[in-house]
Amino acid sequence: MVVVLDCGSQYTQLIARRVRELEVYSEILPWDAEPEEVLSRSPKGIIVSGGPRSCVEEGAPKLSERLLKSGIPILGICYGMQMLAHQLGGRVVKAPSAEYGRCKVQVDSPGGLLRGFPEEFTVWMSHWDQVEQVPPGARVLARSESGAVAAFETEGGRISALQFHPEVAHTEKGTLALANFLFGVCGCERTWVLTDWVDRMVESIRTQVGDDRVICGLSGGVDSTVAAVLTSKAIGDRLSCIFVDNGLLRKDEARKVMETYTKLDLNVKMVDASDRFLEALKGVEEPEAKRKTIGEVFVRVFEEESSQVEGARWLLQGTLYPDVIESGHQGKGAAVIKSHHNVGGLPDFMKLKVLEPLRDLFKDEVRRIGAILGVPEGFLKRHPFPGPGLAVRCLGEVARERLDVLREADHILQEEIANFGLYDSLWQCFCVLLPVRSVGVMGDVRTYAETAVIRAVESQDGMTADWARLPYELLDRVSRRICNQVRGINRVVLDVTGKPPATIEWE
Ligand code: XMP
């Protein structure tokens, strides 16, 4: 395994994912993790990420001397390179100008991390500080057009560093540089194979759970579904799943999701609690109050249902690795923008032990495991859908009639997006219903009705997003179909805001 030490880069998770794509297991720890914690994992290599600081500043992240002298191969990327150069006696300065985006790099001295590279190649850079002088005894492997050091290694190659980002797709042969480090320098073996992981995890669930019964709240999303299929492979019908229809799902969604669950042979009970949710939401308009109300009703419903499952000792959750990292060391002191409601965020009084088989995995790995387990591809590729459902897309009061209007409009958008073959290229696309009425005219008759918004975004991870440039013909078709076919909407508008400054959902 390889440890990635996070110095605050936006690409840290990408580094860990790339390493895993090369079939080497990787974990992320904060840069200031105790050296014992790092060493207890017996890593074959350590990668130090980029970061926003300057390594010569007071209090900037640095590598503990213990790790530096541990004999474990180390790779520094961007900030990681500057930090290593500085700590090993080289000189780091602020460059006269920054290097951002695509840059050309020339090989100075072939071999090492750059084995198999052409003499000149394109990379992705994002830095201001630069290494002016490499540490004593180190050799420069490559330089950028400006002459700045782009890669170096110490004598023997145990410590090496790249100024550019090998994990970013724009870097030519970036994967080769990582592979050279993992296999050439660290001597890693390709042991992170997901089919083996499934077999191991099924065994581990069996051992952990023994003869107990497990309950699981299915949300219709990828994570809880894959967790449930995996667990049911291990313990069969001793997994009892509960799918709560909160009345805030999209058109026909509850029925379709249940069909998939049945095909997947899951032992699942659907609970139609839509009346309870809609009753509780009456008069609630403020976004956070909506989220809170939905969360509370969900907990009550789930608790009642699960108390009917005899002898349940475990609660299965679809927690993923990014959630684990986030609650562990990132996002400390961050402002609450939206209180996310996820199925499974249950209070302590339920006194169940938590089973989280996916907690070491990234989303793309969960999708691949879903495919190995026979979850239909269309299901695995579904866009994310928020726990509070249409409530956060139906601005103003969440009344049944308005939800129906929104469902119809959204359904038309989904149909056209599919007709134009755009579904897979978008992170999300959906309609929002605004409680804003405007005047229109249809067949000589005055209308006074609400407004639908088309929201479509492209994104890698939902943290940042760009609004999608949908074709005019598509927008035109959607707009005309919605106004003609959905009673209650007479105007369609397009959201052209990125995240930031907006968020993807409207509430
Ligand atoms: P925002 O609106 O914060 O959303 O830009 C980022 C991503 O998260 C999804 N989202 C949620 N997912 N529970 C979830 O499981 C929630 O409460 C929730 N709120 C937003 C949103 O759809 C987008 O993909």
Residues whose N, C-alpha, C, O or C-beta is under 5 A from the ligand:
A	BS01	XMP	S339 H340 H341 N342 P384 F385 P386 G387 P388 G462 T503 I504 E505
